[in-house]
Amino acid sequence: MKTYNYLSPLLLFLLLTLNSCEDQVLNLLPESTLTEVNFYKKAQDINGAVLGVYNRYQARKTRDWAVLEMPTDNIHRTGYFNIGGLDELNTLAFSSVNPLFSSFWTETYNGIFRANAVLANIETPIDYAVGQKEQLTGEARFMRALFYFDLVRMFGGVPKVTTLLSVDEGKATPRASEEEIYSLIIEDLKSAVDLLPAKDKIASGRASKSAAIGLLGKVYVYRKDWVNAKTYLDMMSTLGFDLQADFSSLWKEATEDNKEVIFAMKYIGGTNGNTLSTDFLPYFGVTGISASGGENVFPSWSLMKKFLPEDTRKAATVTEYWKSPKSPADAPENWYPYVSKFAIPHTPNSSGLDIPVLRYADILLLKAEVLYALNQPELALIELNKVRARAFKNTTFNYRAADIATPETFTDKLLLERQLEFVLENERWFDLVRKDRFMAVLSRVEWGYNPITKEPQVITLAPKTNYKYFPIPNNQMELANKGVLVQNDGY
């Protein structure tokens, strides 16, 4: 029997026998060890394999912040952090041996290999229901595109793997160019748009036609292909999505399935929960939320000072005062800011809160960016202010034409809204890099703040121009044949 590198014993724990539509994405529990000989026989086998693709993204998603938010001005590490490699990212000491880069790369390619296994075997079953094969194909291609979109933005050109490779073939596969990877992403997403059903015709948590359209629009923004980006982002306005009236409702279990979320990772507290709700809480927990917290990071003053008092996103994102649950009832709270955006009542490290991957606020801000690039600033202002007005629950703080009179001032306002809107949603690093702002923004940051003296803790860092790409993990270069994987410049 031929052995494929995506079929290591660990990866063979694929998913079977699921009870309901919603559970199809939630209860990602392994049933048995399978091989390519006996697995891909029936439609339910392919469905299980597709769920395995989602499982890989779901498992990785809860700790993506460690790579994509830790190097930014949004957060800084605490004395309690226990995640290897976190301190180096906090101080912008990037290196190819950082275990966080390595695990991200490995987990992402794991997902890609699973998607490739689905696509390689999609024709085998003959018992598909009407439209089922098309849907499963579309889901696999959507997820492969999503995985590659993450990789290409982080590392630049990466190995392009679209078939089942043997171990030897994998070791001989070089990096493709960024253009080749983006071409694959666009091809996969266009296929997904054609194959996937509408959002209301597929189980919550699975990719839909709307998700593929929205992600494709975002990909075109990263390519600065403004015309194509506008085409797909315009389509999103016809698909029934809208902003939630209350920003805080996005971060509550009771309202997590809403008109703003286009695609999200699903979790079940206690059985298949996420760690995100715990990671940022104070170590001794928060009364009514969790008995303990990870306290890995604190919100930086660089972020907190940008929230105006009237901005409802502030209270939904950061809690400024805290006291230990073990304190006397009449004990005062202390200045102890922590990220509370994902803080719902939960068992430590097993929260049932769903985590959005793409939401309509992102579409609106991307559309504003596109319209400005197409020399339509008055229309860009409308889209920008939709997000702004939701944040303040009125139009009093809306931007005016004079506020975005130049490309530079427009970018200032765009990045500000994106920063405040998407705290710890893994957009900040990508935004700073693609707008060429990371050198200026990250050279001087304010981590802590003393509310008595009113003085911030100013930190000087040394970002480097080559940091626009992360280093190719050293262990991956050592696994490949000599000279096959070429390191990014500067590492």
N, C-alpha and C positions, 0 to 999 in steps of 0.2 A: 504494500500500500504506500503510495507516495505521501510524504509528510510535507505539509505547508507550514511556513513560519507563523501564520495566523492561527494555527491549530495546536499551539502548545497546550499542555494540560490545563493551565490556568484559564486559557481562552475558550476551552471547550465546554465551560459551564454555561451553556446556552439555555434559553428559556422556553418552557412548554406549559401546556395545560393552565389556561388563564380563565377566570370566571366571568368577568363582565367587561363591557367596552372600556370603562374607566380603569378597571384593574389591569387592562392590557398594558398600560404604561406605568402603573404604580407598583404592582407586586412583582418586582423583578428578582425572583428567587430561583436559584439553580435547582434543577431536578436531577440531572445525570450527566455523566461524561459521554460525549458523543464523538463520532468520527464522520469524515466526509462520505464514508461508504454507506452509513445507515441513517444519516440525519435528513438530508434534503429529499424526502420522498413525497411528502404531502404538502398541501397548502398551509396546514397548521404548522409544519416544520419551518417553512419560509417565514411565516408570521412570527414564530418564536425567534428566528434569527434576526429579523428586523427589530424586535424588542431588545435583542442583545446589543444592537447598534445604539439605540436610545440609552440603554443602560450605561454604556461607556461614557457618553456625554453627561448623563445625569450624575454619575459618580465623580467625574472630573470637575463639574461645574461649581460645586460648593467650595472648592479651594482655588479656583482661578484667580481670586483676588490676590493671592500671595505673589503671583507673578505679574498681574496686570494693574494692581492698585498700589502694591507696596512701594514701587519706585516713584510714585507720584507725590504731589503736594497734598493729597487728600488725607493721608494717614501717616503715622509713624509708629514704630514698634514700642512695646512696653518692656518692663523687666520680667514679665511672666511668659513671654513668648517661648514656645517649645517646638517650633517648626524649623527643621534644618534648612539653612540657606536663606532664611528670612532676613537676618541682620545684614547680609551682604547686599540684598536688594534694597533694603532701607537706606543704606549709605551709598548706593549706586556703585558698588564694587562688583560689577558684573564679571563672571568668569565661566568658562566652559565646563567646569567641574561642579557648578552649583546643582544640587540634587533637584531643585524645583524646576529648572529648565529641562533636566533629564526626564523627570516624571511626566511633565506636561507633554513632551515629545512622544514618549512611549505610550501614554494613555490615548493620545490623539491618533497615532498610527494604529493602535489597537482597534479603535473605532472605525478607521478607514478600512482595515483588513476585514472587519466584520461586514461592512457595507459591500466590499468587493466580493465576499463569499456569497452574499445574497444575490448580487447581480450575476455571478458566475453560474449560479444554480437555479435561477428564476424560471427557467424553461422546463425543469425536471418534473414538477408535479403536474398532474392532469385533472385535478379536482378543484380548481379554483372556482369560486363563485363569480358571477358576472362583475367585471370591473376590479376584482381583487388583485389579480396579477399586476395590473396597471398601477393600482394604488401602492402596492408593496415595492414595485420598482421605483416609483416616484419618491417614496419615503427614503429608500436606500440612497438614491441620488441626491436628495435634499441634504441628508445628513452627511454624506461624503463631502458635499460642497461646503457645508458649515464647518466641518473639521478642517478642510484645506484653507478656508478663509481665515481661520484662526492661525494656522501655521504660517501662511504666506505673509500675514501682517506682522508676525513676530520674528520670523527668521529669514524672510525674503524667499528666494528660490529654495525649494526642498525636493526630495525625491518624489517623483510622480509615479504613484503605484495605483494601477487600475485593474490589475489582474491578480490571480493567485500566484505568488512567487514562492519558489522553494527557498530554503535557507541560503543556498549558494547564489541564487539569482538575486536575493535581497542584498547580499553583501556586495554585489557588483552593480547595484543601481545607484547612479550618481544624482546629484541635484539637478533638477530642471530649472529653467529660468523663471522669474516671477511672471513673465508674460504667459508662459506655458501653463503655469498653475492657475492664473486668473482665467485663462481660456477654458480650462477644464471646469472651473467653478461655474462660469457662465453657461457652459454647455449643460452641465448637470442641472442647474437651476431652471434653465429654459425647458428642459425635459420634464422636470418636476412640475412646473407650471402647467404643462400639457396633461400630465398624468394624474395629478392629485385632485381629490374632490374638494369642494368648498368646506370651510371651517365647520359649518353646521351639519355636514354629512360625514364627519369622521370623529372618532373618539377624542375627547379632550386630552391634550398632551401629545398627540400625534401631529406630524407636519401636515399642513393643508395647502391648497392652492394659494391662499392669501399669504401664508408664511413664505412660500417660494417667491411670490411677486415682491413682497416687502424686502426680503433679503437680497434679491437681485437688484432692486433699486439701490440698496445700500452698497452693494459691491460696485456698481457703476459710479457711485459717488467717490469711492476710494480710487477708482481708475480715472477720475476727473472727466468721465464721459458724461457730460451734463445733459446732453440731449436724450440719451437712452435712460439715464437716471430719472429724468423728469417723466418720461413715458411710463415707467413702472411705478414711481411714487404717486403720480396722478391717478393711476388705477386704484391705489389703496383707498382713495377718498370715496370710491363707489361701492366699497365692500362692507359697509356697515360698522366700521370702527370709529371710535371717538374717544376723547379724553374722559376719564372719570372726573366727575365734578369735584370730588374730594381726593386729593393726592394720597392721603393716609390710607384710604380704602384699598389701595393697591397692595398693602402690606398686612392684610388681615385674612385669615383663612376663610371667613364667611363670605368675603367678596373677592377672592382671588381669581375666580372665573368671571371675567368682566369684559366690557366692550373695548377696553384699551389693550389688553394683552393679545398679541397676535400669535405668539408661540412661547411656551413655557415648559420648564422641566417640572414634573409632578413628583410629589413626595407624600408619604404617609408617616405621621409621627409615631414613634415607638417601634415600627416594624421596618420601614424603608424611608427613614427621615434624613434630613440634611443637617450639616453641622453649622451652617451659616448663621442661624439664629443664636447659636452659643458662642461662636468665635470672638465676638466683639464685646460681650457683656463683661462687667467687672468679675474678678475671680471668685468672689464670694456670692455671686448671684444677684438677682434682682427680685424683690418681693412680687409675687404674682406672675412672674415670667419664668424663671429658672432657678434651681437650687445652686447652680454654679455657672461660671462663665469661663471662656478661654482667655479673655483679656490679652489677646495677642497684639492688638494695636489700639491706639487712641486716635480720634479725629484730630487733624492738625489745625492749628490756629489759622494757617493759610487758607483753609477751607472755611472754618467757622465764621471768620470775620466778614466773609463775603455775603452771608445771609442777612438780608434786612430783617428787622424785627417783624414786619408784616408778612413775610414770606412763609406760607404754611408748610413749605417743605422742610423748614428748619426743625420744627417740633416733631415732624414725622421721620426725621433722619438722625438727629442727634439729641440726646438727653444730657443736660448740663450738670444737674445736681443729683447726688446719689448718697445713700447710706446703706451700710451692710444690713441684711435681713436679721442679723444677730444683735443689732443695736437696740437699745431701749426704745419703746414706742415714742417717747417724747424727745429723743435725740434729734438734733438738727441734721439736715442734709448738708453735704459738703460739695464744693466745686470739684466735680470728677466727671468730665464729659466722656461719653462713650457713644458709639454708633448703635442706635436703637431701631434702625430702619427695618430690620428683619425680626425684631424682638416680639415674638408672640408667646403665650404660655406654652411651655414644652418641656419634655424630659431632656436633660442635657445631651447635646449632640445628636438629637433625633427629632427634629422639628418637622411638622407636616406642612409648613408654608411652601407653596409653589414658588419657583424662582423664574421670573420672566427672562426670556432670551431676546425677544424683540417685542417692543410695544409701540403704540401709535404715537406717543410723544417723540420717539426717535424719528419716526417717519416725518413728522411735521418739521422738526429741526433740520433734518437732512434736506427736505424740500425747500426750506428757507435758504439753505446753503446753495442749492442748485439754482434757484431763481435769482439769487444775487449774482452768481457766476454768469448767468445768462442775461445780465444787465436789466433785471426787473426788480430793482430794490423796493419799490412800493409793494409788490406782491410778496417779496421775501419778508418784509416787515409784518405783513398780516399773519404769516405762518409762525414767525418768531413770537409774536404777541399772543397767539393762541395758548402757547405753553406758559408764557409770562402771566397772562390773565388768570389762568387756572391756579397758578401758584399763589397769587395774591387775592383770589376770589373777587376781583374787580379789575377795571382797566386803568385805575389811577397810576399805576407804576409801569404802564406800557411804554415801550420805546417809541421814539419819534424819528422822523426822517433824519433829523440832524444828528441823532445818535449813531447812525450807521452811514454817515456821509461818504466815508472812504472804505476801501476794502479792509484796511487795517482796523478801523473802528468797528466794522461789521464783524470781523473775526473775533475781536475782543468780546463783543456782546454774545456772539454765538457760542464761544467757548465757555463763557460764564454761565449761560443758561444750561449748556450741556453738563458742566461740572456740577451745578446745584441740583439738576434733575436726576442725574445718574450716579450719585455717590455709591460707591462699592458695587456698581453694576458692570464694571470692567470696561468702561468706555474712555476713561480719562487718559490713560497711557496712549492709546491709539490716536486720540484726538490731538494730544500734544505733538506726537510724532508726525502725523500727516499734515498738520498745520505748521510744522517747523518751529514750534514754540518750546520744545522740551529743554533746549539748552538755556534759554533765557529764564524760563519759569523755575527750573530745578536747580539753578546755581545758588539761589538764596531762598530758603524756605523757613517758615515759622512753625515750629512743632508745638511746643507748649505755650501756656499763657498764665500769667499771674494776675488774678482778678483784683488783688489788693493794690499792687504797684502799677497795674495796667501795662505791664511790660511783657512782650512776647519773648519766647526763646528762639533766637535767630540762629539758624544753622547754615553754614556755607558748605556746599557740595561741589563736586567736580564732574559733572556730566561730560561725556565725550561725544563728538559728532557721530562716531561709528555705533553709538548705542541705539540708533534708529532701528538696528537689527540686534536681536539677542544672539549670543554665541551658539553655534551648533554644539550640542552636548558632546563632551569629550568621549564618553563611553560609547556613543553611537559611531563616532569616527573610528574608534578602536575595533568595534565589531565589524565595520565594513572592510573590504579589501583595501590594502595600502593605496592611498592617493585617490580613492573613489569619492569620498566626501571632502570637499574643500571648505575650510573654515571661513567665516565672515571676516572682513578686514578689521584689523585692530585687536584681534583676540589671539 
